[in-house]
Amino acid sequence: MDALCFKLKSRYSPAIITRLNSKIIGIEFANSEGSIVIQKGTNSGRFTVSYPALILQPNGNKKCEQTTSNNILEEGLFWILNQINTNGWVMPEC
């Protein structure tokens, strides 16, 4: 997690990136609707990520909810973080 924490700080400064313990990293982007928690997965190179996502409801309304994804590879993790850094949340797939 040390290497990941270094990559995160290099890519996403001035976001607040905190090592909560040896297996968990917390991130707060200034424009985000919520915080991001990255946990080292049980499989090597995989992560569990909790993050804000924009959810489309059946009635057409949109709602920001905290979402959790499991078994995420590092590339997917950075895709999620780029979405949040750009939009404040992960955009829905259309």
PyMOL commands that set and color helices and strands:
alter all, ss='L'
color gray80, all
select helices_A, chain A and resi 2-12+74-87
alter helices_A, ss='H'
color red, helices_A
select strands_A, chain A and resi 16-21+24-28+36-40+46-56+62-73
alter strands_A, ss='S'
color yellow, strands_A
deselect
rebuild
show_as cartoon
